[in-house]
């Protein structure tokens, strides 16, 4: 089976229409909806969606993945969990086809990865994802990453240091709970 034929689809059942409508997350929902549907909102290639456990990150990320597939803006879209990314990377390195996977992740127009904080704990996988994100920043694809706050990164974690500089949306009730002050001031929830 060809690597590009393997589906990396969002979880069925998650959509913007069945996402919580409370005020706490309504702003994040509308921002993510715009990020998927408009050409280059905020002038960024990558957006980080962060918050504590059970705050709706997975739902929003998968809803965005569905929208990316159906709205006609993107011809190619991949949505996967951090755990799936780790499995693909480890298998790709073991079986010698990581280069094909890497190219797939770089070339796809829409890439969404849930629970990136899992990848931060693995020095090899976080390095691989950092390289992919930096290459994607030079292209035209858009990326949405979700991450639980707070994060306890390893010292000199490439991925964490790269993500600190990206615009972020926080689903946290505490506006100061973010990757950095840069994040909480960029696109913060009220």
C-alpha positions in Angstrom: 0.0 0.0 0.0 1.3 3.5 -0.9 2.0 5.7 2.1 0.0 8.6 0.6 -3.0 6.3 0.3 -3.2 5.6 4.1 -6.0 7.8 5.5 -5.2 10.2 8.3 -8.7 11.5 8.9 -10.3 13.5 11.7 -12.4 11.7 14.3 -15.9 11.3 13.0 -18.6 13.1 15.0 -16.6 16.1 15.9 -17.8 19.3 14.2 -18.1 23.0 14.8 -21.9 22.6 15.0 -21.8 20.2 17.9 -19.0 22.0 19.8 -19.8 23.7 23.1 -21.4 27.2 22.7 -20.4 28.6 26.1 -18.8 32.0 26.1 -15.5 30.5 27.4 -14.8 28.7 24.1 -17.0 30.5 21.6 -14.1 32.9 20.7 -11.7 30.0 20.1 -14.2 28.2 17.9 -14.8 31.2 15.7 -11.0 31.8 15.5 -10.4 28.2 14.4 -13.3 28.4 11.9 -11.7 31.4 10.3 -8.2 29.9 10.3 -9.6 26.9 8.3 -11.8 28.8 5.9 -9.8 32.0 5.2 -6.6 32.5 3.3 -3.8 33.1 5.8 -5.6 34.6 8.8 -3.2 36.3 11.3 -0.5 35.9 8.6 0.7 32.6 10.2 1.3 29.1 8.9 0.9 27.4 12.3 -1.5 28.0 15.1 -1.3 26.3 18.6 -4.5 25.4 20.4 -3.8 25.0 24.1 -5.6 24.4 27.4 -6.0 22.0 30.3 -7.3 18.4 29.9 -11.0 18.2 28.8 -11.2 21.8 27.6 -12.3 20.9 24.0 -8.9 20.9 22.2 -9.4 17.5 20.5 -13.0 18.4 19.5 -11.9 21.7 17.9 -8.9 20.2 16.2 -11.0 17.4 14.6 -13.8 19.8 13.7 -11.2 21.9 11.9 -9.9 18.8 10.1 -13.4 18.0 8.9 -13.9 21.6 7.7 -10.5 21.4 5.9 -11.7 18.4 4.0 -15.1 19.8 2.9 -14.6 23.5 2.5 -12.7 23.3 -0.8 -9.7 25.5 0.4 -7.4 22.5 0.8 -6.9 19.7 -1.7 -4.9 17.6 0.8 -5.5 17.3 4.6 -4.1 15.1 7.3 -5.4 15.0 10.9 -3.8 12.8 13.5 -3.0 12.4 17.2 0.4 12.9 18.7 0.4 9.2 19.5 -0.3 8.3 15.9 2.5 10.7 14.8 4.9 8.9 17.2 3.9 5.5 15.9 4.3 6.6 12.2 7.7 8.1 13.0 9.0 5.1 14.9 7.7 2.6 12.3 9.0 4.8 9.5 12.5 4.9 11.0 12.5 1.2 11.8 11.2 0.1 8.3 13.2 2.8 6.4 10.3 4.7 4.9 10.3 7.8 7.2 11.4 9.9 4.2 8.1 9.2 2.5 6.1 10.0 5.6 8.1 13.2 6.2 7.4 14.4 2.7 3.7 13.6 3.1 3.5 15.7 6.2 5.5 18.6 4.7 3.5 18.6 1.4 0.0 18.3 2.7 -1.9 21.6 2.6 -3.6 21.1 6.0 -1.9 19.3 8.9 -3.5 19.0 12.3 -1.8 17.1 15.2 -3.6 16.6 18.5 -1.8 16.4 21.9 1.6 17.5 20.7 2.7 17.5 24.4 3.0 13.7 24.0 5.6 14.2 21.3 7.6 16.7 23.3 8.5 13.8 25.8 10.2 11.8 23.0 13.5 13.4 21.9 13.6 11.7 18.5 9.9 12.4 17.5 10.0 16.0 18.7 13.1 16.6 16.6 11.3 15.1 13.6 8.2 17.1 14.1 10.2 20.3 14.6 11.9 19.8 11.3 8.6 19.2 9.6 7.1 22.4 11.1 10.0 24.5 10.1 9.8 23.2 6.5 6.1 23.7 6.4 6.6 27.4 7.5 8.4 27.9 4.3 5.6 26.5 2.2 1.9 27.4 1.8 0.3 24.7 4.1 -1.4 25.5 7.3 -0.9 23.6 10.6 -3.0 23.4 13.7 -1.4 21.8 16.8 -3.1 21.1 20.1 -1.3 20.9 23.4 -2.2 20.5 27.1 -1.1 23.3 29.4 0.9 23.4 31.5 3.8 21.5 29.8 6.9 20.2 31.5 9.4 20.1 28.5 12.8 18.5 28.6 15.7 21.0 28.7 16.6 22.2 25.2 13.4 20.7 23.6 13.5 22.0 20.0 9.7 21.5 19.5 8.7 23.3 22.6 11.1 26.2 22.0 9.7 26.5 18.4 6.1 26.4 19.5 6.6 29.1 22.1 7.1 31.6 19.3 3.9 30.6 17.5 0.5 32.4 17.9 -1.8 30.5 20.2 -5.4 30.2 21.4 -5.9 29.3 25.0 -8.9 27.4 26.2 -7.8 27.8 29.8 -10.0 29.7 32.2 -6.7 31.2 33.5 -5.5 33.6 30.7 -1.9 33.4 32.1 -1.7 29.6 31.7 0.0 29.3 28.4 3.3 28.3 26.8 4.7 31.8 27.3 3.7 35.4 27.7 4.0 35.7 24.0 1.2 33.1 23.6 -1.2 34.6 26.1 -0.9 38.0 24.5 -1.3 36.9 20.8 -4.7 35.4 20.5 -6.1 34.9 24.0 -9.6 34.1 25.1 -11.4 36.8 27.0 
